[in-house]
Amino acid sequence: MYEYAIAWDWLTFAVRWLHVITAIAWIGSSFYFVALDLGLKKHPALPPGAYGEEWQVHGGGFYHIQKYLVAPANMPNHLVWFKWESYVTWMSGFGMLCLVYYAGADLYMIDPAVLDVSKPVAIAISLASIAGGWIMYDLICKSPFGNDNTRLMVALYFILVAVAWGYTHLFTGRAAFLHLGAFTATIMSANVFFIIIPNQKIVVADLIAGRKPDPKYGRIAKQRSTHNNYLTLPVLFLMLSNHYPLAFGTQFNWIIASLVFLMGVTIRHWFNTRHADAGKPTWTWIVTVILFIAIMWLSTVPKILTGEPVTKLSAIQQPFVEAQAFPKVRDTIMGRCSMCHAKEPSWEGIIAPPKGVVFETDRDIAAHAREIYLQAGRSHAMPPANASHITDEERRLLVSWYENAVNGEKTQ
């Protein structure tokens, strides 16, 4: 049974790797086309229907690119669609959500001090919020309110702020940030799947049938593409935040997330302006730095959001505490790991427990038994560089403790 933990860890690694690969492909193509679109030049010699063109050099060759707002007079024989990067990014991301947060809901999603619910209820809330977020966003965009792009963007920002606050009152801080990222990423990928690609297919079908395509489909797709452009960087921050408890594990974590969305806007505005040859808005970097300093300050005041200590053990955790070797395991963890993994770490240079993992109670150790087994028993990932000088005998103790507890045996 204990080999299941290793197989599961490799499975999450494989899905995470796929997620990163496809995300790089999606973000790369998205940023490229935004930069290309903003850098297009107009001149009288363009072919009929062409909006603009650009010459680029890369990899030792020259590229001549022309854009048609609706479509060229004749359909090309070969047409490349950019869609699977988005689809697989979302699917692999949802896979990670299932493997890490749904399968480990008791540890990573549910905080009884925030909202004491069962595992199925927490998963149902997660799924409903992510799906409901897309439906709400899509209805707003399609309503008359969505005709004004500036008004729409401001409204969507305040909706994201409300969602950030809401998630921090439903889940752990780590899960709240991850869900806010999933909420936003779902909107982005759904924009591609339900709006951008279908609209482009309508245009292609009209051309094949000899009809003149309606320009409105391009305008709608452009609006959603712009939203995706400004949401990309905040989503990346939120997806990486689970490594930084100072971002997700503090009282004002929802405000931190809200400011991150503003940072995404200022950074993308600088790049978009530069690509359009519309100046050098240096002020955006000043604002970005100020926002980041504000985030750093918010992460330190006035307290860490830990909630009341939870002493109740789940049925899964109970065998690890009841094992005969647990007192020795506890002494090993406290002696080799607690200087960093404490609410107030004593190791110089560490001001918050790595990834928010704390080993101060029996429940803390039992809740993270699998991670201890994999990172300090079966591998030497922890402690980093063996800074606390854990011995091979102690590592064998951790391995036998976990494996025997999983097998329902008493350790000797």
N, C-alpha and C positions, 0 to 999 in steps of 0.2 A: 504493500500500500504506500509506503514512504517514497517509492520510486515515482509514484504519481506526482508528487510535488516537483520533482526534477523535470518530468515530462511537461507538466503544466507551465513551469517557468520558461522552458524552451519554446513552448507554444506561444506564450505571451511575447517573448522576444521576437519570434518570427513575424507575428502579426504587427508588432510595433515597428519592426524593420520595414515591412511592406508599407505601413502607414507613412513612415518618414520618406520612403522612396517616392511614393505616389504624390505626397504633399509637395515635395521638391519639384516634381514634374508639373503639378497643377499651378503652384505659385509662380514657378519660373515662366511658364507660358503666359500666365495671366499678366504678370508684370511686364513681360516683353511686349505683349499686344497693347497694353495701356501706353507704354512709352512710344511704341510705333504710331499709335493713333494720334497721340499728342504732337508728335514730331512731323506729321505729314505736311508737305508743301504743295501749294496750289500754283498752277501756271496755265496759260492759254493752250499750250500744246498737249494737254492731257487728252486721252481718248474720251469720246462721248460717254457720259455717265460716271466718269471717274471723279472722285472727290479730292484726291491728293495722292502724292507719291513720295517715296523716300529712297535714297541710295544708302546702302550700308556696306561695311566691309567687315569680314570675320573669317578666320581660319584660312587666310590667304586668298579669299575670293570676294567678288563684289556681288551684291544682291540689289535688284531693282524691284521695289514693291509698290503696288498701286492698290488703292482702296476704292471700292464702289459702295456708296451708301445703301443702294438697293441691291443691284446685281449688274454684272456685265450684260451686254446685248446677247451674247451667246454663252451658254453654260459650258465650262471647261470639261474635258473628258475625265480629269482626275481632280477630286475635291477632298481636301483633308479636313476632318472634323476634330475639334479639340473638345472632348467630352469625357473620355474614359478616365483621364487623370483625376477629374473631379469625382466621378462616381466611385472609383476604387478607393480614393482617399476617404470618402465618407464611410464606405462599407468597412474598410479596415479600422477606421476610427471607432465605429460602432462595435466592431469585434473587440477592440480593446476595452471599451466601456463594459461589455458583457463579461469579458475574462477577468478584469481587475475589479471593477466596482460592483457589478451585479453578483458575481460569484463570491466576492469578498465584502458584501454589503455590511455585515456585522462589524467589520474592522474599518473599512474605508468610507462608507456612506452614512451610516447611522450613528448619531451622537445623541444618547438619551438626554443629555443636558440641553440639547437644542430641540429635538423632536423625537419622542420615544415611540417609534412605530416598528412594526414587524418588517422582516426582509421583503416579503411580497408587496407590502404597501409602499415601501420605499422605492422599489423598482417600478411599481405602477405610477407613482408620482413622477419619477424620472421620465418614463416614456411619454406620459400625458403632457408634461411640460415641454418636452422637445417637439413633439408633433403639434401641440397647440400653438407653440411659438411661431412655427412656419405658417399655420393657417391664419393667425392673427396678422402677421406681417403681410402676407399676400393680400388679404382683404383690404388692409389699409392702403397698400400700393395701388390696388385696382379701383379704390373709391375716388370720388372727386377730390378728396383731401390730398391724394397722391399726385395730383397734376402739378403742384408746385414743388419742385425738387428740394429747394432750400427748406421750406416748411416741413416737408416729409422727413428730411435728414435730422432736423432738430427734434421732431416728435419721436423718431426712432431711437435717438440717443437717450431721451428720458425714459423710454420704455425699457431700454437695456439697463439703465440705472435701477429701475424698479425691479427688474428681473434679478439683477445682482443682489439687491437687498433681500428679495424673496428667497433665493437659493440659500443664502447664509442663515435663514431661519427654518430651513428644511433639512439640510445635510451638514456634515462636517465641513470645515473650511476648505479642506483639500478637495472634497467632492463638489462643493459649491463652485469653486473656480473651474473645475473640469467640466461641470454641467453648463456653466455659462459659456465656456468655449464650445461645447457640443451644441448648445442652443443656437449659437451664432453660426457655427460651421454648417449646421443643418440648413439654415436659411441660405447660406452661400451655395451649397451644393444643390439644394432644391431650386434655386434661381436658375442654375444651369439646366437641370433636368426638366423642370416644368415650364420654364419661360424662354430662356435664351435659345436652346436647341430647338424646341418646337416652333418658335417663331422663325428661325432660320430655315427649318424644313418647309414651312408654309411658303416662304419666298421661293425656295427651290422648286416646289411643286407648281407654283404659278408660272415660273419661267419655263418649265418643261411643257406646261399646257399652253404656252403662248400668251398668258395673261400678264398684265403689268402688275407687279407686286405692290402692295400697299406699304408706304414708308413707315406707317405707325408701328409695324412689327419691329423694325430696326430701332425706333425710338424707345420702345418699351424694353427691348433687350439691353440697350445702352444704359438705361436707368438702373437696371438690376446689376449690370456689370460694374457700374460706378460704385454701387453699394458694396459689392464684393471687394473692390479695390481698397476701400477704406476700412473694411472689417478684417482684412487678412492679418495685419500685424498684431492687433489685439488678440486674435485667436491664437497666434503662435505664442504670445506671452502667457496666455491662460493655460495652454497645453503644456508648457514648460514649468509652470508655477508649482507643480506638485513636488519639485525638488527644493523649493524655497519657502519654508514655513513662515518666514517673516512677511511673505506676501499674503498667504491664505489663512494663517493661524492667529491673526490679531483681531482686536475688537472692530477696527474700521476696515476690515477686508473688503467689504462691498464698496466703500468709497475708493479704495485703492483700485479695484477693478474698474470703477467708473472713470477714474483719471487715466487708466491705461487706454481706454477707448479714445480719449482726447489726444493722448500721445500718438496713437495710430493715425489720427487725422492730421496732426501737425507734421509728422514725418512724411506721410504720403503726399501732403500738399506741397512740400518742398520738392520732392521728386517730380511730381506732376507738373509743377510750374517750370522747373528746369527743362524737362523733356519738351515742353511746349514753347521753349525759348521766350518765356514771358517774364523773365527777370530772375533775381536771386533773393528769394524771401528768407534772409538770414534770421529774421525774427522768429521763424518757426522753430529753429534749434534752440533759441533762448527760452521760448515757451516750453519746449520739450524738457529741457534741463530743469526748469523751475518745477514742472509737474513731477519729474522724477525725484527731486529733492523733497517735495511735499509727500510723495509716496514713502520715501525713506523715513521721514519724520512720523507719519501716521502709523508706521509699522512698530513704533517704539512706545506709543502712548495710548491709553494710560496703563494698560495691562494686557497680558496674553489671554486670549479667550479660550480658557481650558475647561470651564464649566466645573461642576462638582465632581469629586472623585467617584468613579463607578467601581463598586466592589463585586457586583454580581458576576458570576462566571457563566458563560454559555455552555451548552452540552458539549460543544466541540472543544472548548478550552479546558474543561474540567479534568480530562485524563492527564494533561500535561502537568497540572498542579498536584494531582494525586500520585504521580509517579514517585517511587522511592528515592530516585536520584535527584528529585527537584530541589531539595535544600542545597546540594552541591552545585547544581546548575544555577540557582539563584545567586549563590556566593560568587560564582564565576562571572555571571553577567554584571553583577554589582561591582565587582573588582576590576573587570576588563572593559566594560562598556558604558557604565553610568556616568563617567566623567564627561562624556559628550551627550549621551542620551538621557538627559535630565531636564526638568523644567527650567532650571538655571544651571547650565553646563559649567563645570569648573575648569575645563581644558582651555588654555590660553588661545584666544583668537576665535573661539566659537561662542556666539552669544545666543544661539537658539538651537534646539536639538535637531540634528540632520533629518530632513523629511518629516519633521514633527514627531518622530518616534521617541517615546519616553519609556525608560525601564525603572520605574519607582515602586511598582506594586507587583504582586504575584499575577494579577490579571494582565498587566502590561506585558509581562514576559510570555504568558500563555497566549495572549492575543497575537503576538508576533513570533510564535514558535517556528512557523515555516520559514520566515525570513532569517531567523537565527540559524536554523538548520542549514539553509542553503548558503548563507553568506559568511558564517563563522564556523560551520561544521564541515560541510561537503566542499566548500571552497575557502580560500584565504582572503576573500574580498574585505572582510572586516576582522579586526580593526584595520584601517588604512595603514599600509606599511608595517603592520603589526606593532603599532605605536605603544600599545599597552602590554606587549610581550606575552600574549596568550600562548600557552604551550600546546604541543601536539596532543598531550594527554587530555587537556581541557577540551580541545576540539573533538576528540573521540568521545568524551563524556557528552557533549552536546548532541553528537550524532546518535549515540545509543539511547539517550533520553528521548529524542524525538521519535526515532524508529520504533522503539518499544512501546511508547505511548500510543502511536498510531496503530500498532498491531494489537493493542489491548493488553500488553504484558507489563509487568512490574519491572522496572530497571533495578539492577543490583548495585 
